[in-house]
Amino acid sequence: MLRAALTFVLVAATTLVAAGASSGPAAASPGGSLRITGVSDVLVDPARQQVLISDAKSGTIVVTDYRAATKAVRSGLAGIGDLVLSPDGKTVYAAVADAHSIVAFDAATMTETGRHFINVAAFPRTLAVAGGTLFVGYDFGTANSRGALGALDLPGGTFRRNFFTADGSPHEAPRLLTAAGAPGRLVATDVSSDATTQGNTWVYDVADGVPAEIASTTAAPGPVADVELSRDGSQILGVGGPCSTFVAPASDPARRVSMHGGYCGATALGVHPDGGRAAISYDDNRVILFAAGLDEMHGSFDLYEDKADRLVWQPGGSRLFAVTHDWYGSYELHVFFEPVTTAISLKATPAAAKRDTPVEISGRLNASGPIGEAVAGLDVTRTDAESPSGRSLPQVVTDSNLYFSFSDYPPVGGTVTYKVTYRGSGVAAGSSAQVSITVARSTPALQVLAPSSAAYGSTVTVTALLDQNLRNRTVAIWADPAGAEPPRLLRNAKVDAYGVLTTPVKLTRTTALIAKYAGDARYTPVSSPARLVYTRVAVSLTNSRQYKTAKLGSLPTAYYRKTVHPLFSTTMTPYPGRKERLQFEVLRNGKWAAWRNVDVKLSAAGKAAYTLTGAHATGVRYRVRAAYLRGTSGDTVNATTYGAYRYFTFTK
């Protein structure tokens, strides 16, 4: 979108001014007067839609809105230089050289909220914020002083002085650069006219607040009038010298590549977050523009008698702000507006269809203004199961009212998406839209077979049956045990000639078995109904403290003295929070009847012990068994399971 936006902003501006046209969208504001005598820095505050311009000569900050109307003026800031926003956007920091301080302002009201004094000998001029640290470029106010780099921990920590080494520092306060996409990177560049240091650049890793040099050039590669950092922090872009608009990798700042495109005399540079570049050409009083990655002019704006001093892009937007002055020293702020916007409306008829039957796609290219051409060519792609990356269809041309329609015969089933794209024009931004239809596919039958119940630790065979002769014959069999354990894939393979796929599975919990078919261009994906295999726990119960064990009737029975309390020990498959239930029964009138139920918590190892206390009646026959009751014993991951009975009685 940037290419179309920038084309409109500058090419359309030239057309409107040259031809005196009154129709169509305005390309730029006529310019708002600024009460300044020079430009030190320009800061765009997107949260409040305002622009701040600092002027070192008059010691002034002027605040305007996006239409260049002045909102506020702050004076008494002699030597003011760079302006930056705090990471939360609530504070504006200004480098005020003559006060030897960093001055903080409330971003909403521009009232001063504090000053951070550096040193009576230090003159702060440039700023950059990286993370929670405010980096300060400063010098010592004399012609032969060297530049220095310091840091102030926000919101108001101790100022840490020069990070440059004695034999590697700029001639004056360096220009400081950061990038939104590389918050741990800081670039410092010497923009002085000193022949021994001009263009020297240092690249730092400042992730921990302390600059660690990762690249540099100190061989004075040439003058730099203005310099910017790409959004991802990987490239340094600058202007300087007769024809030296350049780009250099941050990893090797000495390796400059010319990007002037034959347009010379550039003195300032603005880099759009998407990579486009705007530059000021003093040779012919124009703002010239290059699209991202291109070394040729993409548009221009004639300033006539005015000279442009600074260019700044709206963060995250397409407005370009330019501060200019005339021969009489009057300054203005110009705002280049956004392009004609477009949007495509689409409709598919019918919304559901069968394969190889006609579908009509119709719509309109809607625009906020004239698009600069009588009809528009639209690109069309179709995305479906056989062309997931999209297949290009013949281009469609709108009528004079920007309506269009076309027919297609979708060859496969499933979701079919038609995307229509308008690439944009010299005055209109590109746009795209898509619409999806459902093309019917057959649904294959799929089922999974397995036993309905199984013992703990047993291995059973799972069988998947796919009863269609399909192109894609691959089936996946999944096991989903009860509890927190995630589902696991048992087998993923092609069914045999009869549509059969088998696999073994070892069971420890109640498990849902599911077969899945991924589908193809003609048949829908499908999952079989879950086959639930109820899996029992392993359980054993022992008793102790009896004085003998003997058969009573035909049943092995433990004999206890009535003064002894039997101990019953259980081992059961463990699970967090699990309990066992001991079910005691008594023989009455020849029938076993419930006598007592006791729930005992299992240890992490699945152990439990219970002592039967109280007065014990002699001559009565008892029995007990350990049970896991699904939903009652603390969880639901296994099937209800009963252990074997233990028989006992009491004697004198």
Steps between C-alpha positions, in 0.01 A plus 500: 500500500789733565593521133153609400472736797828673430428525128181682576640726765776642286408443136142617560630803687708601199203456267264704716739788548617514139155478347316705760241226523226534759350152479627191671646461850748754635858380489640724772403772742574854385744529789460625857723785618747415777632748755860382471827623356652161428439126532681276747269200503150388401308243708164346404279390792252254342298449819401867510530565125736788547839613372771657715771720345798618704707810421838543666540862386183631662490237775149399397279192463201547271217242520259465205222261404508282188358789297797722597289721730703618803373364831769612744836676522762446771790744523800565724684188379816648351706247307218244482580206273345155466154399624398143587198327653528276803424129441146545637444812286408715803815710522693710248871534570696793355877547486558861611867578445524841666334365815736198501186295564243258370160665550187287538152614390158347546416387145131588537542855634864576414552634851846446642512213750869479583862563407795263504819703535803336336810710558584868482752423225274269296265619224236232418374523143373162377276232655376146440297262714577128505309290750493682831814704428529852358825534305646849470744636243690800634816705458691757705413817314834581342612478139754229568307302759407142430153347499387270778226244565327467836197324641221590740290222649135595478297646650773683695806296587868578519664641189781277373769681303698446187500152343734598219867416530754782483629398156157429351253783551312740271600861448178623660183358655410202279164443333328215689271249328271222623241284324162376618572153364841475672450636855843379611698685232650851509691670216716811548625697196734797471312759292763769543700659219832392651696325223664254742179371659203579273277200437660288773236264634472275801238224540423383853304226671323679788262225610627525860527881499879502452626550143705207372657577164417245230614690188658830408689701239751764610662562163298818425298348213358837398265780599154423633237773496221278629474134597222255590469137612268249331210371707665164564833662588688314227579796271641849541369748241651843455563801280808716467728642236410589140339167403526273796161373610612161627411185690738291708449183705507564874738207528752685278425875494803572278347303211288779351295438185376802304121537485465850353339384174659787307350770723769698678526775756300316768536653846242318713341158504181342630461121512151348505451197731434290187835598347408782264722810503424868465788743446539874467672618183651847537605502136147554372294562814315170498407223733583181312386153583632147455285188555635228726805330352498704176777730379285719281275793578142396558351848532579858592352815644609844377564744783556793262675778695498321834784292634423187702697443820360179653283206397324270747251219441197442716578184705280221368332730246552649158514872581829669421584821688741754351633815666596766243623861497505775241760767415356726768554248780134406546442137594202279419388143568353315201304176534473252214174309538399142441401378149159417365393188682337207324309193608354212303155358569443141387209259469496137392188336352414239608674483838490119486553302181609167356826433326528610136182708510507876426552756773469874437719748688388862482597818677615859485819695558398769747721810529501811717580712193603478134745216444670663203386252234175435314488126573705281729665167436457252783710192572313184598628192681317186604611304805372148560612163630704425188648852475563608859738774387248636253456467124487811282188544287460741209504868596164673530435857385238721664249705308505880514306489827760260645263199507620156388397134483637169376410131502705199604455124528668386824657161425529366854297491816536663838553869565587691185617860542511766231729795567468815290787752517528859379866597477437872533575793273691822513235655723326204663616241747472134417259268676374146492206294616407137498187292512464130572246247384436146609528236231340174604717196561394146584528380856662158539388251766759435768475292815729354762455162672637388838380311811264691727701425815844378597711418801770735623822459299344282234573544129210504257476531122343809347355477149410793274269443204487744206241379254563730203738454210672836546812658354629583842486173697694608807332463837630603843395312813515699823468402865372757750539369857280647771670762715761763422709285269475637143377288209769297327529375147504121481542458127480707184504288185308396191213257536530171314299402193198428722519837676641347821772637728587338835730588790553375857458724805588434864234631738545645847204739506160518340589606147314650206619358167444715193588458133559812292504547125659820370290518184602603151374729228189291451424356844463682827715441807318282749547349844339177608269484800714441807526141619526510878691215661428494870821398675496356848758565772731241651397432859601255772399473867677314782413461867723439800505448883282187479604205715415251230353457152279204427203409288163581640270299289663529158645850551853574628438710811726699735434443873551788746474518874223744586754721675709537183439774238558360148729694265400513132765612250415598143712552190325680213604677181595850625370831376510847661224536761380141461321313781406137541175381647492204737157333484427290808211250498351272765325163453143521625241233454715334240542816291781752480386850595679835499649579840750787465670706225831674567685734259878504548737731314775334297861604532695617195615140464140372503515358855232524769449339840193485720455356852155374589440623854212477743337212685505183294213251524602135508349230289408739220636459148630808314654575166668809349621607158689805365329696223573789266175682424518733200406851609481403868860398560636846415530485120342363183799375302429127546200272494337384824697199627432257788769291662463148639326446834694419820299299755551529878335430836563559872530247786558529871 
